[in-house]
Amino acid sequence: MTVVPLRTPVDVSGPVQHLGQLVSVDADGLFEVHTEDGATWHCRRAASCLLQPQPGDTVLLSGPDYRRVYLLAVIEQADASVSRIDAPGDLRLAAPAGAISIESAADLRLHSAATLAMQGAQWTLDAQQAQCDVREMRYAGQALDATVGRMRLVGQVFESVAERVMQIARNALRFVDGVDQVRVGHLDLRAQETAIVHGKHVVITGKELMKVDAGQIHMG
């Protein structure tokens, strides 16, 4: 690693350690740092410095000699209200013998430009409000239980395929603007009190048998 100090160090062969202020970062990832002795250094960030340095931060420069100096750490942030953990490649947090917790006093956001994968024997989401915006989603599991106060689904096409469907409700209301069709092997409609079928034109046909049975039958 080659650094370019404007002022030549007194001992070019010895170790280097300076405190300075980060001025800028160029397109190649080189940090320009002004140290307390008035020198200007151009160096790269050490791999151990995961906190992304920002202009104005007080940083620590260190290395075995003046040709191999790295931005080792951010000592003090110019703006401590915003911090960013940055890695040039893949980043993995692992706790082989323990647990990992991510806590936030405000909002917590997960963003992925590609695929967002969540894996685990059991996972829990506990929040006052959550929003999921996914262009395409597939769910596969053995069981799904949901308890909600109100549920609303809005879409262009809704399809469901199941071996058995059971719905239990105190009241049910359905509006269909177009055609409502039912194709079944056997149809059993029962009402404990009143059953009403009304339309401008009502057609009831039976291929082999039609039976109408009641205590009273009124026609006309």
Long-range contacts (C-beta under 8 A, 24 or more apart in sequence): 1-43, 1-44, 1-63, 1-67, 1-68, 1-69, 1-70, 2-67, 3-41, 3-42, 3-43, 3-63, 3-66, 3-67, 3-68, 3-69, 4-40, 4-41, 4-42, 5-39, 5-40, 5-41, 5-66, 6-39, 6-40, 7-37, 7-38, 7-39, 7-40, 9-39, 9-66, 12-65, 12-66, 13-65, 14-65, 15-62, 15-63, 15-64, 15-65, 16-61, 16-62, 16-63, 16-64, 16-65, 16-66, 16-69, 17-60, 17-61, 17-62, 18-60, 18-61, 18-62, 19-58, 19-59, 19-60, 19-61, 19-75, 20-58, 20-59, 20-61, 21-56, 21-57, 21-58, 21-59, 22-53, 22-54, 22-55, 22-56, 22-57, 22-58, 22-59, 22-71, 23-55, 24-55, 25-53, 25-55, 31-59, 31-71, 33-59, 33-61, 33-71, 35-61, 41-69, 43-69, 43-70, 43-71, 44-70, 44-71, 45-70, 45-71, 46-70, 46-71, 46-72, 46-73, 48-72, 48-73, 49-73, 49-74, 50-85, 50-86, 50-87, 51-83, 51-84, 51-85, 51-86, 52-83, 52-84, 52-85, 52-86, 54-78, 54-79
